[in-house]
Amino acid sequence: MSSHPPVKLSVIRDIAWKEWDPIGLASMEGGLESSGVADEYDGYLLHVAARLQNGEPDRAVVDYLVGVELDHMGLSRTASTQTRAAATVAALRTYVESLT
C-alpha cells in the first residue's frame, strides 16, 4: 500500500464549494461552517480525494458524487448535476496530483 501526502481540507472545501455545492450552502449566510452539515460534506470530499489519490478513474469518482447528490441527499437530477460533479473531480484531481 502506498502512502499519499495528506490533503488540506480547506483546499478541498474551496474547490468543492466553487465547483459542486449541490444545495447552495456556500451562498447561505454563515456558509458551510454554520450549516450543520460540514462534517457530512467533508466526509464526501475526503472520500473523493482518497479515491483520486488511489488512482480511480475520474468517471467512477464523478459517478460517486452524482450518487451522493441523488441518492444520499435525495436531490433531483438537474442539467448541471453531471457537469458540476465532473468539474469538481477534475479540480480535485489537479490538486491531489500537485501533492506528489
Secondary structure, 3 states (H helix, E strand, C coil): CCCCCCCCHHHHHHHHHHHCCCCCHHHCCCCHHHCCCHHHHHHHHHHHHHHHHCCCCHHHHHHHHHHHHHHHCCCCCCCCHHHHHHHHHHHHHHHHHHCC
